[in-house]
């Protein structure tokens, strides 16, 4: 019998994909996606459940789906038979909403001081929610733990790249007439990305930065939120569930069939080409790994959903803090974590940016972590030493 699987949507992350194709071949590449900012209108009720998610029951599996937060689809599937399902789902949705508002660097909200509020006046001392303090403190600690590959202060450089990508649209995009930032433009922002200039007071919950600095939590907030939803579900007594936060998979318990949950990882090249390639005609082509286990997080970082194209070359949104440019090699990195899952988002970003040998060494030294690297468009892959432990055995 063919097992049902949960598909990882591998979103929010991308890498430089270099093409040496001629113009005729370039025309056959998928059109680069337009840059889009999704903002949430709270209508004065930021924690309203009704109207912000769809709750359904399909053959005893209760599901919540929302498209409004973190710029992606977030779903929760519960496999327990419970009476207060709406209350449980609304509690989880409130957690999603809370971290969306706190971590947003696109919108301010009247009920909270968030990242956008801080970025608007970086030199001002802001008093913030203790939950945001915890998230920021952890993010700052991981700068050193990652040897500088994870840096939430990189936002001024990210904003430069983002502005160029936002201008790459319409006929300009169709004519392949877009541009990238100049080296001098990026270097001019380099003095604003020193993470030591973020003054975070974890006792009094205040933050202050150098004028001109800004913060981007895109490499941590979604995974952090997923783990907090996980904790909320367990607090509400739920024993068997699956969370899919736009490709951040978090599960607990067992499937109703009495087996472990399985997560199918989409082939990034098939995903990029909307499964229109010949190799994507079957399950084995569309999904390059199937992961199974107990109480796991599975998170991917890749190069095929958020990028723009200049002179046939693609530039993505995961910027290397050491070069100020997107990484030029690799397609995707997927991490599987059986402990310390709250750091999965950070680690997938870090391992994606690190040189491959260094990333493999780091993974093999941490028993709570395994990873697979999808290296090129031909599908060449490398795995950590014990990655096969989590592969679904056929």
Phi, psi and omega in degrees: 000135181284129183280141172287147180226159173263124184274130173277127185271000173040064181244176177072003185221145177200161186232161176295129179243103186273128179240131175260017183293154174285171184303321182294326178286323178301323181295339180273354177287153178296146178296130180299141182292146176288148175288132184220135175250123179257118179250150182255125173266110184284345183053032177079002180229079189296335183247029177285131179275311182298132178090350182249359178199160176250128178248132183218167177228118180236103179054043176086000175259116180272135184227142169240135177226133175224142179248007191267345192237146179061018176065025184206175173276133176235128180229150175230125175247128179245131185252009178267153175266104184229156184274327186259045187300321181295319178296317180297314180295321179293325175299316179292320178298323178299324176295315177303312181298314183303313182284333172298311181297317182293319189269350186297132171248018177250329186223146167264159178226140187295341186265000186206148168268117185238190183299320178297320177300316180294316181296329180293328180222070187297329183282350180276146175277120182253136172267125189236167177296142180301330178294322177289324176302314181298316180296316180292318181299317178296317180299319179294318178300324184285349174300312180286321180299331182263009184059033175086000180284341175247117186216105181289347178275003181287357187310319179301325177287318177301320180297325177296310178300319182297321181294322178292319179295322180296331179279347182272086184207169177059219183295328179300318177292317181298327180274003183052052184241029181270173184227164173243161178298152175279157178300320181293325178295318179290319179298328180294337179266356188297327181289351181263003185249016178283111186294340178293344180271007169268114181261099182252121178261105185281349177274313183262001179056056176231156178217144178210143182227172174292144177303136180094344178283161173204164185239143174229120181258022183298336181267009184215326194294321183292317178293322177298314179300316181301321179291325178290326174294318176305313181294323179295317179298317179294321178297328179275007174086016180276132187253341184218112184201165178222132176246131173234102180258077178057041180105346172273105183264133177220124181224163181208142177088208183229159177288151179304336177284000178085014180245171174290153173296149177237139180237120179267128183263118184296139172295122186295328179288320174299317180299318181297322182264019177053036178061026181270358177276155182301323184290350185264013185285344182228174183301316183296332178280321183286333184233123186267348174210152171234121186254138178220145180172186183250129173056059185247157162246138176230118186226139181236147171236133184208187194238019197233002181244330181233098182200168168221164191244131178228118181052042177082353181254141184258139181235128187251180190266355176271103186266135177282116181299339183276335181247341185069012178237159170297149177296143187266357182225160179088155181243313182203154173230130176240130178248146174239126183234134178252005178199158179054039186297340182296342180263004187300318180300313179300314186291322178296321177296314181298313182291332176293321185276331182296153167305143188304315182297322179291321180294318179295317179300315179300314183297316181292340179272355183238105186294341179279000192227135168226160184206156172230135179251124176264109199270327184207176185290345176279354175090015177295137184226156173225143179234161172288170190303319187247021180301324183299341179301329183262356179288136180296126181274124181275000000 
